Amino acid sequence: MARRRLGCHGDDGHGDEGPDLHNLVISDARIAAQIKNGKKGEMPSFAKKYDTRQIAAVVDYVRSLR
């Protein structure tokens, strides 16, 4: 499976403009909320781009980063 570019978090999730996504210590619900709602001045909302199932898949992917 080809790796998809994570945009601001870099190709490997180690961060670029955005923070490193490896070994996050926040809940899955919090990760999902940040993807859905964004973070003012830091991260756009993806609510119009991804549905709940797709956001859950992104959360699963983020959790797989080691």
Backbone as ProteinMPNN parsed JSONL, in Angstrom:
{"seq_chain_A": "MARRRLGCHGDDGHGDEGPDLHNLVISDARIAAQIKNGKKGEMPSFAKKYDTRQIAAVVDYVRSLR", "coords_chain_A": {"N_chain_A": [[0.837, -1.181, 0.0], [0.58, 2.159, -0.886], [2.095, 4.962, 0.667], [0.425, 7.797, 1.918], [0.66, 11.289, 1.543], [0.844, 13.303, 4.39], [0.463, 15.975, 4.516], [0.73, 18.84, 6.394], [1.91, 17.49, 8.468], [4.022, 16.132, 7.486], [5.551, 13.634, 5.327], [5.933, 11.271, 6.721], [4.669, 11.557, 9.11], [6.173, 12.681, 11.116], [6.168, 15.321, 11.491], [6.166, 18.643, 10.195], [5.206, 21.462, 9.17], [3.158, 21.126, 10.952], [2.685, 19.342, 14.122], [4.561, 16.419, 15.306], [3.108, 13.246, 14.87], [3.485, 10.846, 16.078], [3.131, 8.483, 18.714], [1.13, 9.849, 20.289], [-0.333, 11.285, 23.203], [-2.985, 11.747, 23.703], [-6.547, 11.213, 23.759], [-8.383, 8.979, 21.524], [-10.829, 10.088, 20.846], [-10.308, 12.81, 21.159], [-8.347, 13.202, 19.178], [-9.905, 12.63, 16.91], [-11.792, 14.702, 17.135], [-10.159, 16.934, 16.737], [-9.363, 16.52, 14.096], [-11.845, 16.671, 12.812], [-12.913, 19.21, 13.653], [-10.78, 20.977, 13.519], [-8.191, 23.287, 14.578], [-8.146, 26.375, 15.805], [-6.324, 28.726, 14.019], [-4.232, 26.961, 13.702], [-4.787, 24.404, 12.551], [-6.744, 23.264, 9.845], [-10.307, 22.551, 9.599], [-11.57, 19.327, 8.825], [-14.092, 18.439, 8.444], [-15.889, 18.73, 6.309], [-14.641, 17.333, 4.364], [-14.067, 14.693, 5.189], [-15.982, 11.899, 6.298], [-17.479, 10.468, 9.292], [-16.62, 7.792, 9.462], [-14.326, 7.811, 7.851], [-12.747, 9.616, 9.276], [-12.363, 8.099, 11.593], [-10.756, 6.112, 10.482], [-8.466, 7.593, 9.903], [-7.678, 8.254, 12.501], [-7.075, 5.65, 13.419], [-4.885, 5.146, 11.746], [-3.071, 7.144, 12.612], [-2.646, 6.219, 15.211], [-1.211, 3.944, 14.591], [1.319, 4.798, 14.013], [4.645, 4.575, 14.873]], "CA_chain_A": [[0.0, 0.0, 0.0], [1.375, 3.385, -0.987], [1.915, 5.919, 1.767], [-0.166, 9.053, 1.494], [1.246, 12.48, 2.17], [0.06, 13.804, 5.507], [0.418, 17.438, 4.498], [1.497, 19.603, 7.384], [2.586, 16.595, 9.408], [5.115, 15.49, 6.777], [5.288, 12.359, 4.655], [6.006, 10.138, 7.647], [3.984, 11.902, 10.352], [7.106, 13.2, 12.122], [6.001, 16.767, 11.611], [6.737, 19.586, 9.244], [4.594, 22.667, 9.734], [2.37, 20.628, 12.08], [3.457, 18.542, 15.076], [4.793, 14.982, 15.164], [1.912, 12.476, 15.215], [3.881, 9.574, 16.681], [2.982, 8.271, 20.158], [0.332, 10.897, 20.924], [-0.85, 10.932, 24.53], [-4.355, 12.235, 23.821], [-7.517, 10.16, 23.445], [-8.849, 8.847, 20.153], [-11.914, 11.054, 20.672], [-9.683, 14.131, 21.006], [-7.733, 13.223, 17.848], [-11.013, 12.719, 15.959], [-12.368, 16.04, 17.238], [-9.243, 17.891, 16.121], [-9.457, 16.325, 12.651], [-13.154, 17.156, 12.389], [-13.148, 20.624, 13.952], [-9.591, 21.787, 13.345], [-7.702, 24.007, 15.747], [-8.08, 27.758, 15.335], [-5.002, 29.278, 13.758], [-3.194, 25.936, 13.603], [-5.146, 23.27, 11.701], [-8.082, 23.439, 9.285], [-11.313, 21.519, 9.825], [-11.753, 18.389, 7.731], [-15.471, 17.939, 8.571], [-16.542, 18.69, 4.997], [-13.876, 16.45, 3.48], [-14.11, 13.317, 5.674], [-17.118, 11.521, 7.143], [-17.093, 9.885, 10.584], [-15.884, 6.545, 9.21], [-13.01, 8.174, 7.338], [-11.993, 10.207, 10.391], [-11.946, 6.973, 12.44], [-9.633, 5.458, 9.792], [-7.285, 8.442, 10.11], [-7.283, 8.039, 13.903], [-6.409, 4.342, 13.458], [-3.574, 5.3, 11.111], [-2.214, 7.909, 13.524], [-2.286, 5.316, 16.318], [-0.27, 2.93, 14.111], [2.637, 5.39, 13.872], [5.583, 4.251, 15.96]], "C_chain_A": [[0.883, 1.246, 0.0], [1.081, 4.291, 0.193], [1.363, 7.213, 1.201], [0.496, 10.199, 2.237], [0.306, 13.016, 3.241], [0.07, 15.325, 5.588], [1.309, 18.062, 5.542], [2.275, 18.73, 8.364], [3.715, 15.814, 8.749], [4.72, 14.139, 6.204], [5.229, 11.184, 5.616], [5.35, 10.426, 9.001], [4.892, 12.444, 11.441], [7.052, 14.712, 12.254], [6.713, 17.518, 10.52], [6.272, 20.944, 9.741], [3.786, 22.302, 10.977], [3.222, 19.736, 12.968], [3.627, 17.078, 14.662], [3.549, 14.232, 15.639], [2.227, 11.14, 15.877], [3.656, 9.592, 18.197], [2.235, 9.401, 20.873], [-0.23, 10.401, 22.25], [-2.222, 11.569, 24.779], [-5.293, 11.12, 23.363], [-7.871, 10.128, 21.963], [-9.951, 9.865, 19.865], [-11.353, 12.458, 20.443], [-9.019, 14.268, 19.637], [-8.827, 13.405, 16.795], [-11.621, 14.118, 15.961], [-11.461, 17.079, 16.576], [-9.249, 17.749, 14.603], [-10.754, 16.955, 12.137], [-13.273, 18.676, 12.513], [-11.969, 21.548, 13.657], [-9.177, 22.431, 14.654], [-7.395, 25.426, 15.285], [-6.635, 28.256, 15.211], [-3.904, 28.256, 13.564], [-3.509, 24.828, 12.603], [-6.558, 23.479, 11.153], [-9.013, 22.298, 9.696], [-11.395, 20.617, 8.595], [-13.158, 17.797, 7.737], [-16.179, 17.841, 7.225], [-15.851, 17.734, 4.036], [-14.011, 14.978, 3.878], [-15.354, 13.066, 6.499], [-16.588, 10.832, 8.407], [-16.257, 8.623, 10.411], [-14.467, 6.837, 8.728], [-12.144, 8.806, 8.43], [-11.511, 9.109, 11.328], [-10.768, 6.233, 11.808], [-8.352, 6.271, 9.953], [-6.774, 8.292, 11.538], [-6.545, 6.708, 14.029], [-5.004, 4.431, 12.85], [-2.604, 6.044, 12.033], [-1.752, 7.03, 14.678], [-1.267, 4.256, 15.885], [1.157, 3.475, 13.98], [3.492, 5.106, 15.094], [6.945, 4.772, 15.637]], "O_chain_A": [[1.817, 1.361, 0.795], [-0.056, 4.372, 0.658], [1.781, 7.668, 0.137], [0.845, 10.081, 3.411], [-0.894, 13.161, 3.008], [-0.277, 15.895, 6.622], [2.517, 17.827, 5.559], [3.205, 19.205, 9.015], [4.305, 14.932, 9.372], [3.683, 13.577, 6.556], [4.54, 10.2, 5.347], [5.466, 9.627, 9.93], [4.448, 12.649, 12.571], [7.798, 15.307, 13.032], [7.734, 17.075, 9.994], [6.885, 21.516, 10.642], [3.734, 23.069, 11.939], [4.354, 19.407, 12.614], [2.924, 16.577, 13.785], [2.998, 14.549, 16.693], [1.312, 10.382, 16.2], [3.95, 10.579, 18.871], [2.659, 9.855, 21.936], [-0.563, 9.224, 22.39], [-2.575, 11.887, 25.915], [-4.878, 10.196, 22.664], [-7.686, 11.109, 21.242], [-10.004, 10.438, 18.777], [-11.876, 13.207, 19.618], [-9.112, 15.319, 19.003], [-8.695, 14.234, 15.895], [-11.932, 14.66, 14.9], [-11.95, 18.002, 15.925], [-9.151, 18.749, 13.892], [-10.749, 17.684, 11.144], [-13.69, 19.345, 11.569], [-12.139, 22.763, 13.557], [-9.748, 22.149, 15.708], [-6.496, 25.646, 14.474], [-5.85, 28.209, 16.158], [-2.762, 28.623, 13.289], [-2.622, 24.361, 11.889], [-7.469, 23.832, 11.903], [-8.562, 21.222, 10.088], [-11.301, 21.09, 7.463], [-13.397, 16.766, 7.107], [-16.998, 16.943, 7.03], [-16.418, 17.367, 3.007], [-14.063, 14.107, 3.01], [-15.748, 13.907, 7.307], [-15.381, 10.643, 8.557], [-15.289, 8.414, 11.142], [-13.517, 6.18, 9.152], [-10.941, 8.553, 8.493], [-10.381, 9.164, 11.812], [-9.875, 5.775, 12.521], [-7.272, 5.703, 10.12], [-5.566, 8.211, 11.759], [-5.501, 6.642, 14.678], [-4.054, 3.857, 13.382], [-1.461, 5.624, 12.212], [-0.59, 7.092, 15.079], [-0.537, 3.725, 16.723], [2.103, 2.698, 13.85], [3.084, 5.378, 16.223], [7.874, 4.601, 16.426]]}, "name": "protein", "num_of_chains": 1, "seq": "MARRRLGCHGDDGHGDEGPDLHNLVISDARIAAQIKNGKKGEMPSFAKKYDTRQIAAVVDYVRSLR"}
